[in-house]
């Protein structure tokens, strides 16, 4: 019986180690995804700020007053057209 209980002890220790390693890897993955999302949002904010600055230097109304979603929609449409053309080329 001591061999059986010793085997269960080793099994429990091994499973505990695997659970700890899985939790560590999983949490690091989630944290990296969150950081990546925050980086993407900050890049979008910087791009919007650059667009606003460009509109102001051209003498036009600021993009926020005219609706900042218009340049974003135009960029999204251009990306969609590009991805469609890539799909048809293959």
N, C-alpha and C positions, 0 to 999 in steps of 0.2 A: 504493500500500500504506500510506502514512502516514495517509491519510484513514481507512482501515479500522481501523488500530490506535488512532487518535485516537478514533474512535467507540466502540470497545470500552472505552477508558479512561474516557470519559464515562459509558458504561453501567455500568461497574463502580463508579464513584464514586456515581452515582445510586442503585444498588442498595444500596451500603454505607450511604448516608444513610437510605434507607427502612428498612433493617434496624435501624439504630440508633434511629430514631423509633418503630418498632414495638416494639422491646424496651423502650423507655422507657415507652410507653403501657401495654404489657402488664404491666410490673412495677408501675406505679402502680395499675393496676386490681386486681392481686392484693393489694397492700398495703392498699388501701382496703377490700377484702372481709374481709381478716384483722382489720383494725381494727374494722370493723362487727360481726364475730362476737364479738370481745372485749368490745365495748360491750354487746352483747346479754347476754353471760354475766354481766357485772358488774351489769347491771340486774336479772337474775334473782336473783343473790345478794342484792342489796339488798331485793328483794321478799320473798325467803325470810326475811331477817333481820327485816323489818317484821312478817311473819306470826308469827314466833317471839315478838317483843316483844308483839304483840297477845294472843297466847295466854297469855303470862306475866302480863300486866296483868289479864286476865279471871280469873285464879286457876286456870286449867286447867293440865294438864301441858304441858310444852314440846312443840312440834310435832315436833321431832327424835326425842323419845322415843316418840311415838305413830306416827311414820312421816310424814315431811314430804311424801311423794309423794301423800298423799290430797288435800290442797288443790290441788296441781298437776294431778292427774287430774280433779278437779272443774272446774277452770278450763278444761282442755282439752276436756272434755265440753261445757261451756257454749259454748265457741267453735265446736265442731263443730255443735251444734244451731243456733246463730245463722247459720253459713254455709250450712247446709242450708235453713233457712227463707228466706234471701236468694235461693238458687238457685230455689226453688219459686215465689217471688213474680214472677220475671221471665218 
